[in-house]
């Protein structure tokens, strides 16, 4: 009996630990109506139309050149953006564009939180479209929940089949449109009609189709919460003056349903707030969060909860704005003094971000305006490093590449300076220059809109070149207008 009493006083065994991974709960967002829903819908239609139609815009660049306004031509290594033509050596423009995009995103976050995520992110835009299709075929939130929990009958099969068929058509159109930025759109459509799409293009379309179908149809908010790194970064970019979707807890708490025949004076006397705990804000949220719990990583600042709450407040006779875009400092001021605080648009971080964008954008604009129409690069042969000729002269060989970015053929006179008495020979041209005597200098041609490659030999007389390496300058003078381009390299001697 003593052992039994002792054993009964022992603590109960520990319960099983909670699972490390929670299973995914499908979210059924309810259709919202209001100004932010209208803004999202307008942006969704506009951005989708822009994405689909841009490859079909034409831009006349002259004979022999593509007339597609935006074309990333990987075969010819050219990026065409309306009047701008970018060559491989213009890769720094891509760096500048990425800096502008990143700093622009920083600025948008500092001003209005994850407004990019809520309105213009491709994941949000395509997910919104897929949810609209789902609502159109299966009904609103309640109808979709009942359909998924109901029997798998002919009606269920018909609705699911129709929904996924439309989803796949949208994904296929997305994949084809993404390809059209890299190929001539009308020409590729003609290939499709002739059943000659090509394996690479077909693979790209199928890949983009699968990604769109999976991410917009099934992953949805999981992309925003688990895959995208931006929710983890935004915390470092927000401050007390950033606009975020906020619940006015000083006004809404305590929460309780509105009883029939209960006046607002009686409700206030009981210590209850304006929030009637209807959960309309939760039901419309595309990520399924409760904004009343405070700012969360999952919130994409889409404002749909504002529309839902304002609709409820209007129906029960209370002013809107219980959930609204607001700043932390304004929230604190209202909680204490019940007075709104003006929004500070100009503050140190917004000034810094704006200046960075202004400087980078200005540098890119100047680069485009002052971009030369020719680029010259020189590669020295490394095998052999040099050759000693029968008369004792030292010869180095070079490959000269001339990128002619004009629409007309150009000729360039080549001269060299470096070792005393050096001469240059262009292989195959038959012209030999003596030192800097322009009359005997070889002339190198460059076809329009191409990279022309020439092989040249530079020869220094015996004893003229110092041992080791010494600087060598190759000068190309355009015969049409006398514009000079120079390239620096080295001349090696034993």
Secondary structure, DSSP 8 states (H G I E B T S, - for coil): -HHHHHHHTS---------SS------------SHHHHHHHHHHHHHHHHHHHGGG-B----TTS--BSEEEETTTTEEEETTEEE-GGGHHHHHHHHHHHHHHHHHHHHHHSSHHHHHT-HHHHHHHHHHHHHHHHH-SHHHHHHHHHS---HHHHHHHHHHHHHHHHHHHHHHHHHHHTTS-HHHHHHHHHTT---HHHHHHHHHHHHHHHHIIIIITHHIIIII-SHHHHHTTT--TTS-EEEE-HHHH-S-----TT--HHHHHHTT--S-----HHHHH-TT---GGG---TT-----HHHHHHHHHHHHTT--S-SEEEE-HHHHHHHHHH----------HHHHHHHHHHHHHHHHHHHHHHT--SEEEEEEE--SSS-EE-TTS-EEEEEEEEEEE-SSS-EEEEEEEESSTT-EEEETTT--EE-TT-GGGS-EEEE-TTEEEEEEEEEEE-TTTS-SEEEEEEEEEEETTT--EEEEEEEEEE-
